[in-house]
């Protein structure tokens, strides 16, 4: 794997959400700079909402899934170029 790229993966099977609350703006956008520990998405599984945080500071390069799309455990969700 490229050392300059970090791939955020889902820790659980569930539904991917780009915002913490319905109707709110997305937590991240492509091209946005983020810090380590920033919340980048939310996964809902069995009515439990898990905030997913970035492990690294970087720039969001790609969001691989659509809002409200079902995801599998360990599925790659977001690609971040580390800075």
HTML snippet that shows the backbone in 3Dmol.js (N, CA, C, O; Angstrom):
<script src="https://3Dmol.org/build/3Dmol-min.js"></script>
<div id="view" style="width:600px;height:400px;position:relative"></div>
<script>
const pdb = `
ATOM      1  N   UNK A   1       0.844  -1.191   0.000  1.00  0.00           N
ATOM      2  CA  UNK A   1       0.000   0.000   0.000  1.00  0.00           C
ATOM      3  C   UNK A   1       0.883   1.246   0.000  1.00  0.00           C
ATOM      4  O   UNK A   1       1.942   1.260   0.627  1.00  0.00           O
ATOM      5  N   UNK A   2       0.460   2.257  -0.681  1.00  0.00           N
ATOM      6  CA  UNK A   2       1.178   3.528  -0.769  1.00  0.00           C
ATOM      7  C   UNK A   2       1.216   4.186   0.610  1.00  0.00           C
ATOM      8  O   UNK A   2       0.173   4.348   1.243  1.00  0.00           O
ATOM      9  N   UNK A   3       2.402   4.565   1.080  1.00  0.00           N
ATOM     10  CA  UNK A   3       2.557   5.185   2.398  1.00  0.00           C
ATOM     11  C   UNK A   3       1.916   6.556   2.496  1.00  0.00           C
ATOM     12  O   UNK A   3       1.669   7.041   3.600  1.00  0.00           O
ATOM     13  N   UNK A   4       1.641   7.187   1.368  1.00  0.00           N
ATOM     14  CA  UNK A   4       1.066   8.536   1.375  1.00  0.00           C
ATOM     15  C   UNK A   4      -0.463   8.508   1.345  1.00  0.00           C
ATOM     16  O   UNK A   4      -1.107   9.555   1.410  1.00  0.00           O
ATOM     17  N   UNK A   5      -1.040   7.308   1.247  1.00  0.00           N
ATOM     18  CA  UNK A   5      -2.492   7.183   1.139  1.00  0.00           C
ATOM     19  C   UNK A   5      -3.027   6.379   2.331  1.00  0.00           C
ATOM     20  O   UNK A   5      -2.479   5.341   2.702  1.00  0.00           O
ATOM     21  N   UNK A   6      -4.103   6.889   2.910  1.00  0.00           N
ATOM     22  CA  UNK A   6      -4.786   6.199   4.004  1.00  0.00           C
ATOM     23  C   UNK A   6      -6.196   5.897   3.534  1.00  0.00           C
ATOM     24  O   UNK A   6      -6.892   6.786   3.044  1.00  0.00           O
ATOM     25  N   UNK A   7      -6.622   4.654   3.680  1.00  0.00           N
ATOM     26  CA  UNK A   7      -7.967   4.248   3.274  1.00  0.00           C
ATOM     27  C   UNK A   7      -8.792   3.992   4.526  1.00  0.00           C
ATOM     28  O   UNK A   7      -8.491   3.097   5.315  1.00  0.00           O
ATOM     29  N   UNK A   8      -9.833   4.790   4.693  1.00  0.00           N
ATOM     30  CA  UNK A   8     -10.749   4.628   5.829  1.00  0.00           C
ATOM     31  C   UNK A   8     -11.669   3.468   5.498  1.00  0.00           C
ATOM     32  O   UNK A   8     -12.305   3.453   4.444  1.00  0.00           O
ATOM     33  N   UNK A   9     -11.740   2.492   6.401  1.00  0.00           N
ATOM     34  CA  UNK A   9     -12.586   1.318   6.182  1.00  0.00           C
ATOM     35  C   UNK A   9     -13.640   1.239   7.280  1.00  0.00           C
ATOM     36  O   UNK A   9     -13.440   1.742   8.385  1.00  0.00           O
ATOM     37  N   UNK A  10     -14.747   0.610   6.965  1.00  0.00           N
ATOM     38  CA  UNK A  10     -15.827   0.459   7.929  1.00  0.00           C
ATOM     39  C   UNK A  10     -15.460  -0.607   8.964  1.00  0.00           C
ATOM     40  O   UNK A  10     -15.030  -1.700   8.595  1.00  0.00           O
ATOM     41  N   UNK A  11     -15.625  -0.303  10.249  1.00  0.00           N
ATOM     42  CA  UNK A  11     -15.336  -1.299  11.272  1.00  0.00           C
ATOM     43  C   UNK A  11     -16.470  -2.313  11.445  1.00  0.00           C
ATOM     44  O   UNK A  11     -16.285  -3.356  12.073  1.00  0.00           O
ATOM     45  N   UNK A  12     -17.653  -1.999  10.880  1.00  0.00           N
ATOM     46  CA  UNK A  12     -18.827  -2.857  11.025  1.00  0.00           C
ATOM     47  C   UNK A  12     -19.645  -2.856   9.735  1.00  0.00           C
ATOM     48  O   UNK A  12     -19.469  -1.990   8.878  1.00  0.00           O
ATOM     49  N   UNK A  13     -20.527  -3.821   9.608  1.00  0.00           N
ATOM     50  CA  UNK A  13     -21.495  -3.829   8.521  1.00  0.00           C
ATOM     51  C   UNK A  13     -22.625  -2.880   8.920  1.00  0.00           C
ATOM     52  O   UNK A  13     -23.072  -2.898  10.067  1.00  0.00           O
ATOM     53  N   UNK A  14     -23.084  -2.059   7.991  1.00  0.00           N
ATOM     54  CA  UNK A  14     -24.156  -1.128   8.314  1.00  0.00           C
ATOM     55  C   UNK A  14     -24.463  -0.186   7.167  1.00  0.00           C
ATOM     56  O   UNK A  14     -24.272  -0.526   6.000  1.00  0.00           O
ATOM     57  N   UNK A  15     -24.939   1.003   7.511  1.00  0.00           N
ATOM     58  CA  UNK A  15     -25.307   2.022   6.528  1.00  0.00           C
ATOM     59  C   UNK A  15     -24.388   3.220   6.688  1.00  0.00           C
ATOM     60  O   UNK A  15     -24.191   3.723   7.793  1.00  0.00           O
ATOM     61  N   UNK A  16     -23.827   3.674   5.566  1.00  0.00           N
ATOM     62  CA  UNK A  16     -22.887   4.795   5.532  1.00  0.00           C
ATOM     63  C   UNK A  16     -23.653   6.106   5.467  1.00  0.00           C
ATOM     64  O   UNK A  16     -24.577   6.259   4.668  1.00  0.00           O
ATOM     65  N   UNK A  17     -23.258   7.055   6.317  1.00  0.00           N
ATOM     66  CA  UNK A  17     -23.841   8.394   6.286  1.00  0.00           C
ATOM     67  C   UNK A  17     -22.721   9.421   6.201  1.00  0.00           C
ATOM     68  O   UNK A  17     -21.728   9.322   6.921  1.00  0.00           O
ATOM     69  N   UNK A  18     -22.878  10.400   5.332  1.00  0.00           N
ATOM     70  CA  UNK A  18     -21.868  11.468   5.183  1.00  0.00           C
ATOM     71  C   UNK A  18     -22.037  12.563   6.218  1.00  0.00           C
ATOM     72  O   UNK A  18     -21.095  13.321   6.451  1.00  0.00           O
ATOM     73  N   UNK A  19     -23.205  12.679   6.852  1.00  0.00           N
ATOM     74  CA  UNK A  19     -23.469  13.697   7.871  1.00  0.00           C
ATOM     75  C   UNK A  19     -23.827  13.020   9.193  1.00  0.00           C
ATOM     76  O   UNK A  19     -24.328  11.895   9.210  1.00  0.00           O
ATOM     77  N   UNK A  20     -23.568  13.710  10.287  1.00  0.00           N
ATOM     78  CA  UNK A  20     -23.896  13.167  11.612  1.00  0.00           C
ATOM     79  C   UNK A  20     -25.399  13.163  11.865  1.00  0.00           C
ATOM     80  O   UNK A  20     -25.919  12.288  12.557  1.00  0.00           O
ATOM     81  N   UNK A  21     -26.096  14.156  11.292  1.00  0.00           N
ATOM     82  CA  UNK A  21     -27.532  14.304  11.490  1.00  0.00           C
ATOM     83  C   UNK A  21     -28.185  14.519  10.132  1.00  0.00           C
ATOM     84  O   UNK A  21     -27.675  15.271   9.302  1.00  0.00           O
ATOM     85  N   UNK A  22     -29.298  13.867   9.912  1.00  0.00           N
ATOM     86  CA  UNK A  22     -30.022  14.019   8.649  1.00  0.00           C
ATOM     87  C   UNK A  22     -30.327  15.495   8.393  1.00  0.00           C
ATOM     88  O   UNK A  22     -30.764  16.213   9.293  1.00  0.00           O
ATOM     89  N   UNK A  23     -30.093  15.936   7.170  1.00  0.00           N
ATOM     90  CA  UNK A  23     -30.361  17.319   6.789  1.00  0.00           C
ATOM     91  C   UNK A  23     -29.194  18.266   7.022  1.00  0.00           C
ATOM     92  O   UNK A  23     -29.237  19.419   6.594  1.00  0.00           O
ATOM     93  N   UNK A  24     -28.156  17.790   7.694  1.00  0.00           N
ATOM     94  CA  UNK A  24     -26.976  18.621   7.934  1.00  0.00           C
ATOM     95  C   UNK A  24     -25.997  18.463   6.774  1.00  0.00           C
ATOM     96  O   UNK A  24     -26.080  17.482   6.036  1.00  0.00           O
ATOM     97  N   UNK A  25     -25.061  19.415   6.596  1.00  0.00           N
ATOM     98  CA  UNK A  25     -24.075  19.280   5.528  1.00  0.00           C
ATOM     99  C   UNK A  25     -23.157  18.081   5.784  1.00  0.00           C
ATOM    100  O   UNK A  25     -22.995  17.658   6.928  1.00  0.00           O
ATOM    101  N   UNK A  26     -22.561  17.537   4.729  1.00  0.00           N
ATOM    102  CA  UNK A  26     -21.631  16.413   4.888  1.00  0.00           C
ATOM    103  C   UNK A  26     -20.463  16.787   5.804  1.00  0.00           C
ATOM    104  O   UNK A  26     -20.058  17.947   5.873  1.00  0.00           O
ATOM    105  N   UNK A  27     -19.939  15.795   6.494  1.00  0.00           N
ATOM    106  CA  UNK A  27     -18.796  16.000   7.386  1.00  0.00           C
ATOM    107  C   UNK A  27     -17.535  16.351   6.610  1.00  0.00           C
ATOM    108  O   UNK A  27     -16.710  17.138   7.076  1.00  0.00           O
ATOM    109  N   UNK A  28     -17.387  15.766   5.425  1.00  0.00           N
ATOM    110  CA  UNK A  28     -16.215  16.029   4.583  1.00  0.00           C
ATOM    111  C   UNK A  28     -16.629  16.139   3.129  1.00  0.00           C
ATOM    112  O   UNK A  28     -17.693  15.665   2.730  1.00  0.00           O
ATOM    113  N   UNK A  29     -15.770  16.775   2.345  1.00  0.00           N
ATOM    114  CA  UNK A  29     -15.933  16.876   0.890  1.00  0.00           C
ATOM    115  C   UNK A  29     -14.600  16.532   0.244  1.00  0.00           C
ATOM    116  O   UNK A  29     -13.553  16.688   0.872  1.00  0.00           O
ATOM    117  N   UNK A  30     -14.621  16.068  -0.998  1.00  0.00           N
ATOM    118  CA  UNK A  30     -13.395  15.813  -1.743  1.00  0.00           C
ATOM    119  C   UNK A  30     -12.611  17.120  -1.847  1.00  0.00           C
ATOM    120  O   UNK A  30     -13.176  18.168  -2.162  1.00  0.00           O
ATOM    121  N   UNK A  31     -11.310  17.049  -1.581  1.00  0.00           N
ATOM    122  CA  UNK A  31     -10.448  18.219  -1.626  1.00  0.00           C
ATOM    123  C   UNK A  31     -10.274  18.908  -0.284  1.00  0.00           C
ATOM    124  O   UNK A  31      -9.425  19.788  -0.146  1.00  0.00           O
ATOM    125  N   UNK A  32     -11.059  18.523   0.695  1.00  0.00           N
ATOM    126  CA  UNK A  32     -11.004  19.142   2.020  1.00  0.00           C
ATOM    127  C   UNK A  32      -9.813  18.635   2.822  1.00  0.00           C
ATOM    128  O   UNK A  32      -9.504  17.443   2.797  1.00  0.00           O
ATOM    129  N   UNK A  33      -9.140  19.546   3.538  1.00  0.00           N
ATOM    130  CA  UNK A  33      -8.084  19.160   4.467  1.00  0.00           C
ATOM    131  C   UNK A  33      -8.728  18.736   5.778  1.00  0.00           C
ATOM    132  O   UNK A  33      -9.661  19.381   6.257  1.00  0.00           O
ATOM    133  N   UNK A  34      -8.226  17.649   6.355  1.00  0.00           N
ATOM    134  CA  UNK A  34      -8.730  17.176   7.637  1.00  0.00           C
ATOM    135  C   UNK A  34      -7.560  16.926   8.577  1.00  0.00           C
ATOM    136  O   UNK A  34      -6.419  16.765   8.144  1.00  0.00           O
ATOM    137  N   UNK A  35      -7.861  16.897   9.860  1.00  0.00           N
ATOM    138  CA  UNK A  35      -6.868  16.604  10.886  1.00  0.00           C
ATOM    139  C   UNK A  35      -7.039  15.173  11.373  1.00  0.00           C
ATOM    140  O   UNK A  35      -8.099  14.572  11.205  1.00  0.00           O
ATOM    141  N   UNK A  36      -5.999  14.642  11.971  1.00  0.00           N
ATOM    142  CA  UNK A  36      -6.115  13.329  12.598  1.00  0.00           C
ATOM    143  C   UNK A  36      -7.207  13.425  13.659  1.00  0.00           C
ATOM    144  O   UNK A  36      -7.281  14.417  14.384  1.00  0.00           O
ATOM    145  N   UNK A  37      -8.026  12.437  13.751  1.00  0.00           N
ATOM    146  CA  UNK A  37      -9.143  12.296  14.692  1.00  0.00           C
ATOM    147  C   UNK A  37     -10.405  13.052  14.278  1.00  0.00           C
ATOM    148  O   UNK A  37     -11.393  13.018  15.011  1.00  0.00           O
ATOM    149  N   UNK A  38     -10.407  13.739  13.117  1.00  0.00           N
ATOM    150  CA  UNK A  38     -11.648  14.352  12.620  1.00  0.00           C
ATOM    151  C   UNK A  38     -12.642  13.255  12.257  1.00  0.00           C
ATOM    152  O   UNK A  38     -12.261  12.206  11.738  1.00  0.00           O
ATOM    153  N   UNK A  39     -13.916  13.505  12.534  1.00  0.00           N
ATOM    154  CA  UNK A  39     -14.972  12.572  12.131  1.00  0.00           C
ATOM    155  C   UNK A  39     -15.174  12.726  10.626  1.00  0.00           C
ATOM    156  O   UNK A  39     -15.377  13.836  10.136  1.00  0.00           O
ATOM    157  N   UNK A  40     -15.119  11.607   9.889  1.00  0.00           N
ATOM    158  CA  UNK A  40     -15.243  11.668   8.432  1.00  0.00           C
ATOM    159  C   UNK A  40     -16.560  11.080   7.925  1.00  0.00           C
ATOM    160  O   UNK A  40     -16.974  11.370   6.803  1.00  0.00           O
ATOM    161  N   UNK A  41     -17.220  10.257   8.744  1.00  0.00           N
ATOM    162  CA  UNK A  41     -18.509   9.685   8.372  1.00  0.00           C
ATOM    163  C   UNK A  41     -19.107   8.994   9.588  1.00  0.00           C
ATOM    164  O   UNK A  41     -18.491   8.922  10.652  1.00  0.00           O
ATOM    165  N   UNK A  42     -20.316   8.490   9.406  1.00  0.00           N
ATOM    166  CA  UNK A  42     -21.008   7.759  10.458  1.00  0.00           C
ATOM    167  C   UNK A  42     -21.519   6.455   9.848  1.00  0.00           C
ATOM    168  O   UNK A  42     -22.015   6.440   8.721  1.00  0.00           O
ATOM    169  N   UNK A  43     -21.394   5.363  10.601  1.00  0.00           N
ATOM    170  CA  UNK A  43     -21.952   4.077  10.186  1.00  0.00           C
ATOM    171  C   UNK A  43     -23.042   3.694  11.192  1.00  0.00           C
ATOM    172  O   UNK A  43     -22.804   3.664  12.399  1.00  0.00           O
ATOM    173  N   UNK A  44     -24.240   3.403  10.673  1.00  0.00           N
ATOM    174  CA  UNK A  44     -25.343   2.957  11.525  1.00  0.00           C
ATOM    175  C   UNK A  44     -25.484   1.455  11.381  1.00  0.00           C
ATOM    176  O   UNK A  44     -25.610   0.931  10.274  1.00  0.00           O
ATOM    177  N   UNK A  45     -25.463   0.776  12.508  1.00  0.00           N
ATOM    178  CA  UNK A  45     -25.624  -0.676  12.525  1.00  0.00           C
ATOM    179  C   UNK A  45     -26.528  -1.047  13.691  1.00  0.00           C
ATOM    180  O   UNK A  45     -26.192  -0.801  14.849  1.00  0.00           O
ATOM    181  N   UNK A  46     -27.661  -1.631  13.385  1.00  0.00           N
ATOM    182  CA  UNK A  46     -28.625  -2.056  14.402  1.00  0.00           C
ATOM    183  C   UNK A  46     -29.014  -0.893  15.327  1.00  0.00           C
ATOM    184  O   UNK A  46     -29.070  -1.050  16.547  1.00  0.00           O
ATOM    185  N   UNK A  47     -29.280   0.265  14.732  1.00  0.00           N
ATOM    186  CA  UNK A  47     -29.715   1.482  15.423  1.00  0.00           C
ATOM    187  C   UNK A  47     -28.635   2.107  16.307  1.00  0.00           C
ATOM    188  O   UNK A  47     -28.926   2.998  17.105  1.00  0.00           O
ATOM    189  N   UNK A  48     -27.401   1.649  16.168  1.00  0.00           N
ATOM    190  CA  UNK A  48     -26.269   2.251  16.868  1.00  0.00           C
ATOM    191  C   UNK A  48     -25.442   3.008  15.840  1.00  0.00           C
ATOM    192  O   UNK A  48     -25.056   2.451  14.812  1.00  0.00           O
ATOM    193  N   UNK A  49     -25.171   4.281  16.120  1.00  0.00           N
ATOM    194  CA  UNK A  49     -24.428   5.134  15.207  1.00  0.00           C
ATOM    195  C   UNK A  49     -22.984   5.253  15.682  1.00  0.00           C
ATOM    196  O   UNK A  49     -22.724   5.681  16.806  1.00  0.00           O
ATOM    197  N   UNK A  50     -22.048   4.870  14.816  1.00  0.00           N
ATOM    198  CA  UNK A  50     -20.622   4.901  15.138  1.00  0.00           C
ATOM    199  C   UNK A  50     -19.951   5.979  14.305  1.00  0.00           C
ATOM    200  O   UNK A  50     -19.997   5.944  13.075  1.00  0.00           O
ATOM    201  N   UNK A  51     -19.323   6.943  14.985  1.00  0.00           N
ATOM    202  CA  UNK A  51     -18.571   7.978  14.281  1.00  0.00           C
ATOM    203  C   UNK A  51     -17.223   7.402  13.869  1.00  0.00           C
ATOM    204  O   UNK A  51     -16.513   6.828  14.695  1.00  0.00           O
ATOM    205  N   UNK A  52     -16.871   7.552  12.600  1.00  0.00           N
ATOM    206  CA  UNK A  52     -15.601   7.059  12.078  1.00  0.00           C
ATOM    207  C   UNK A  52     -14.650   8.251  11.967  1.00  0.00           C
ATOM    208  O   UNK A  52     -14.976   9.265  11.351  1.00  0.00           O
ATOM    209  N   UNK A  53     -13.481   8.113  12.568  1.00  0.00           N
ATOM    210  CA  UNK A  53     -12.485   9.190  12.594  1.00  0.00           C
ATOM    211  C   UNK A  53     -11.280   8.819  11.737  1.00  0.00           C
ATOM    212  O   UNK A  53     -10.935   7.647  11.589  1.00  0.00           O
ATOM    213  N   UNK A  54     -10.657   9.835  11.184  1.00  0.00           N
ATOM    214  CA  UNK A  54      -9.439   9.628  10.421  1.00  0.00           C
ATOM    215  C   UNK A  54      -8.275   9.404  11.387  1.00  0.00           C
ATOM    216  O   UNK A  54      -8.187  10.054  12.428  1.00  0.00           O
ATOM    217  N   UNK A  55      -7.402   8.496  11.039  1.00  0.00           N
ATOM    218  CA  UNK A  55      -6.210   8.254  11.854  1.00  0.00           C
ATOM    219  C   UNK A  55      -5.084   9.216  11.501  1.00  0.00           C
ATOM    220  O   UNK A  55      -4.120   9.352  12.254  1.00  0.00           O
ATOM    221  N   UNK A  56      -5.206   9.888  10.350  1.00  0.00           N
ATOM    222  CA  UNK A  56      -4.131  10.757   9.868  1.00  0.00           C
ATOM    223  C   UNK A  56      -4.687  12.091   9.393  1.00  0.00           C
ATOM    224  O   UNK A  56      -5.849  12.189   9.000  1.00  0.00           O
ATOM    225  N   UNK A  57      -3.845  13.114   9.434  1.00  0.00           N
ATOM    226  CA  UNK A  57      -4.164  14.386   8.792  1.00  0.00           C
ATOM    227  C   UNK A  57      -3.942  14.208   7.295  1.00  0.00           C
ATOM    228  O   UNK A  57      -3.069  13.448   6.876  1.00  0.00           O
ATOM    229  N   UNK A  58      -4.730  14.906   6.498  1.00  0.00           N
ATOM    230  CA  UNK A  58      -4.551  14.784   5.059  1.00  0.00           C
ATOM    231  C   UNK A  58      -5.598  15.541   4.281  1.00  0.00           C
ATOM    232  O   UNK A  58      -6.290  16.414   4.804  1.00  0.00           O
ATOM    233  N   UNK A  59      -5.695  15.178   3.008  1.00  0.00           N
ATOM    234  CA  UNK A  59      -6.664  15.768   2.089  1.00  0.00           C
ATOM    235  C   UNK A  59      -7.548  14.642   1.570  1.00  0.00           C
ATOM    236  O   UNK A  59      -7.051  13.601   1.141  1.00  0.00           O
ATOM    237  N   UNK A  60      -8.861  14.856   1.610  1.00  0.00           N
ATOM    238  CA  UNK A  60      -9.808  13.860   1.117  1.00  0.00           C
ATOM    239  C   UNK A  60      -9.671  13.776  -0.400  1.00  0.00           C
ATOM    240  O   UNK A  60      -9.920  14.757  -1.101  1.00  0.00           O
ATOM    241  N   UNK A  61      -9.277  12.611  -0.910  1.00  0.00           N
ATOM    242  CA  UNK A  61      -9.088  12.417  -2.346  1.00  0.00           C
ATOM    243  C   UNK A  61     -10.317  11.805  -3.015  1.00  0.00           C
ATOM    244  O   UNK A  61     -10.643  12.134  -4.156  1.00  0.00           O
ATOM    245  N   UNK A  62     -10.993  10.914  -2.293  1.00  0.00           N
ATOM    246  CA  UNK A  62     -12.138  10.241  -2.915  1.00  0.00           C
ATOM    247  C   UNK A  62     -13.054   9.682  -1.836  1.00  0.00           C
ATOM    248  O   UNK A  62     -12.590   9.185  -0.810  1.00  0.00           O
ATOM    249  N   UNK A  63     -14.361   9.769  -2.076  1.00  0.00           N
ATOM    250  CA  UNK A  63     -15.366   9.132  -1.236  1.00  0.00           C
ATOM    251  C   UNK A  63     -15.937   8.001  -2.078  1.00  0.00           C
ATOM    252  O   UNK A  63     -16.545   8.243  -3.120  1.00  0.00           O
ATOM    253  N   UNK A  64     -15.741   6.769  -1.628  1.00  0.00           N
ATOM    254  CA  UNK A  64     -15.993   5.594  -2.458  1.00  0.00           C
ATOM    255  C   UNK A  64     -17.423   5.080  -2.415  1.00  0.00           C
ATOM    256  O   UNK A  64     -17.796   4.250  -3.243  1.00  0.00           O
ATOM    257  N   UNK A  65     -18.236   5.550  -1.474  1.00  0.00           N
ATOM    258  CA  UNK A  65     -19.619   5.085  -1.360  1.00  0.00           C
ATOM    259  C   UNK A  65     -20.563   6.281  -1.299  1.00  0.00           C
ATOM    260  O   UNK A  65     -20.160   7.391  -0.954  1.00  0.00           O
ATOM    261  N   UNK A  66     -21.800   6.039  -1.633  1.00  0.00           N
ATOM    262  CA  UNK A  66     -22.825   7.079  -1.622  1.00  0.00           C
ATOM    263  C   UNK A  66     -23.486   7.156  -0.248  1.00  0.00           C
ATOM    264  O   UNK A  66     -23.497   6.181   0.503  1.00  0.00           O
ATOM    265  N   UNK A  67     -24.034   8.322   0.069  1.00  0.00           N
ATOM    266  CA  UNK A  67     -24.762   8.494   1.312  1.00  0.00           C
ATOM    267  C   UNK A  67     -25.894   7.476   1.410  1.00  0.00           C
ATOM    268  O   UNK A  67     -26.594   7.224   0.429  1.00  0.00           O
ATOM    269  N   UNK A  68     -26.070   6.896   2.591  1.00  0.00           N
ATOM    270  CA  UNK A  68     -27.110   5.912   2.907  1.00  0.00           C
ATOM    271  C   UNK A  68     -26.919   4.583   2.185  1.00  0.00           C
ATOM    272  O   UNK A  68     -27.854   3.786   2.102  1.00  0.00           O
ATOM    273  N   UNK A  69     -25.726   4.335   1.664  1.00  0.00           N
ATOM    274  CA  UNK A  69     -25.428   3.066   0.999  1.00  0.00           C
ATOM    275  C   UNK A  69     -25.032   2.015   2.044  1.00  0.00           C
ATOM    276  O   UNK A  69     -24.291   2.324   2.978  1.00  0.00           O
ATOM    277  N   UNK A  70     -25.523   0.766   1.892  1.00  0.00           N
ATOM    278  CA  UNK A  70     -25.082  -0.295   2.802  1.00  0.00           C
ATOM    279  C   UNK A  70     -23.601  -0.610   2.563  1.00  0.00           C
ATOM    280  O   UNK A  70     -23.136  -0.611   1.423  1.00  0.00           O
ATOM    281  N   UNK A  71     -22.872  -0.874   3.643  1.00  0.00           N
ATOM    282  CA  UNK A  71     -21.452  -1.200   3.543  1.00  0.00           C
ATOM    283  C   UNK A  71     -21.158  -2.460   4.350  1.00  0.00           C
ATOM    284  O   UNK A  71     -21.880  -2.804   5.286  1.00  0.00           O
ATOM    285  N   UNK A  72     -20.096  -3.126   3.970  1.00  0.00           N
ATOM    286  CA  UNK A  72     -19.655  -4.340   4.651  1.00  0.00           C
ATOM    287  C   UNK A  72     -18.523  -4.008   5.623  1.00  0.00           C
ATOM    288  O   UNK A  72     -17.858  -2.982   5.482  1.00  0.00           O
ATOM    289  N   UNK A  73     -18.312  -4.857   6.582  1.00  0.00           N
ATOM    290  CA  UNK A  73     -17.185  -4.705   7.501  1.00  0.00           C
ATOM    291  C   UNK A  73     -15.895  -4.737   6.690  1.00  0.00           C
ATOM    292  O   UNK A  73     -15.730  -5.585   5.813  1.00  0.00           O
ATOM    293  N   UNK A  74     -14.991  -3.824   6.978  1.00  0.00           N
ATOM    294  CA  UNK A  74     -13.684  -3.652   6.325  1.00  0.00           C
ATOM    295  C   UNK A  74     -13.770  -3.100   4.902  1.00  0.00           C
ATOM    296  O   UNK A  74     -12.752  -3.036   4.211  1.00  0.00           O
ATOM    297  N   UNK A  75     -14.958  -2.700   4.449  1.00  0.00           N
ATOM    298  CA  UNK A  75     -15.091  -2.084   3.126  1.00  0.00           C
ATOM    299  C   UNK A  75     -14.440  -0.707   3.151  1.00  0.00           C
ATOM    300  O   UNK A  75     -14.645   0.063   4.090  1.00  0.00           O
ATOM    301  N   UNK A  76     -13.657  -0.394   2.123  1.00  0.00           N
ATOM    302  CA  UNK A  76     -13.040   0.922   2.024  1.00  0.00           C
ATOM    303  C   UNK A  76     -14.095   1.968   1.706  1.00  0.00           C
ATOM    304  O   UNK A  76     -14.928   1.779   0.820  1.00  0.00           O
ATOM    305  N   UNK A  77     -14.047   3.082   2.445  1.00  0.00           N
ATOM    306  CA  UNK A  77     -15.053   4.128   2.323  1.00  0.00           C
ATOM    307  C   UNK A  77     -14.506   5.419   1.746  1.00  0.00           C
ATOM    308  O   UNK A  77     -15.134   6.052   0.898  1.00  0.00           O
ATOM    309  N   UNK A  78     -13.319   5.803   2.221  1.00  0.00           N
ATOM    310  CA  UNK A  78     -12.753   7.123   1.897  1.00  0.00           C
ATOM    311  C   UNK A  78     -11.257   6.973   1.703  1.00  0.00           C
ATOM    312  O   UNK A  78     -10.594   6.230   2.426  1.00  0.00           O
ATOM    313  N   UNK A  79     -10.727   7.693   0.706  1.00  0.00           N
ATOM    314  CA  UNK A  79      -9.276   7.712   0.489  1.00  0.00           C
ATOM    315  C   UNK A  79      -8.763   9.091   0.874  1.00  0.00           C
ATOM    316  O   UNK A  79      -9.267  10.116   0.413  1.00  0.00           O
ATOM    317  N   UNK A  80      -7.741   9.089   1.738  1.00  0.00           N
ATOM    318  CA  UNK A  80      -7.131  10.323   2.213  1.00  0.00           C
ATOM    319  C   UNK A  80      -5.652  10.318   1.863  1.00  0.00           C
ATOM    320  O   UNK A  80      -4.944   9.347   2.130  1.00  0.00           O
ATOM    321  N   UNK A  81      -5.189  11.412   1.261  1.00  0.00           N
ATOM    322  CA  UNK A  81      -3.768  11.572   0.997  1.00  0.00           C
ATOM    323  C   UNK A  81      -3.155  12.209   2.242  1.00  0.00           C
ATOM    324  O   UNK A  81      -3.501  13.333   2.606  1.00  0.00           O
ATOM    325  N   UNK A  82      -2.249  11.487   2.891  1.00  0.00           N
ATOM    326  CA  UNK A  82      -1.641  11.952   4.139  1.00  0.00           C
ATOM    327  C   UNK A  82      -0.732  13.168   3.891  1.00  0.00           C
ATOM    328  O   UNK A  82      -0.064  13.273   2.863  1.00  0.00           O
ATOM    329  N   UNK A  83      -0.736  14.080   4.875  1.00  0.00           N
ATOM    330  CA  UNK A  83       0.169  15.240   4.819  1.00  0.00           C
ATOM    331  C   UNK A  83       1.012  15.290   6.078  1.00  0.00           C
ATOM    332  O   UNK A  83       1.839  16.188   6.233  1.00  0.00           O
TER     333      UNK A  83
END
`;
const viewer = $3Dmol.createViewer("view");
viewer.addModel(pdb, "pdb");
viewer.setStyle({}, {cartoon: {color: "spectrum"}});
viewer.zoomTo();
viewer.render();
</script>
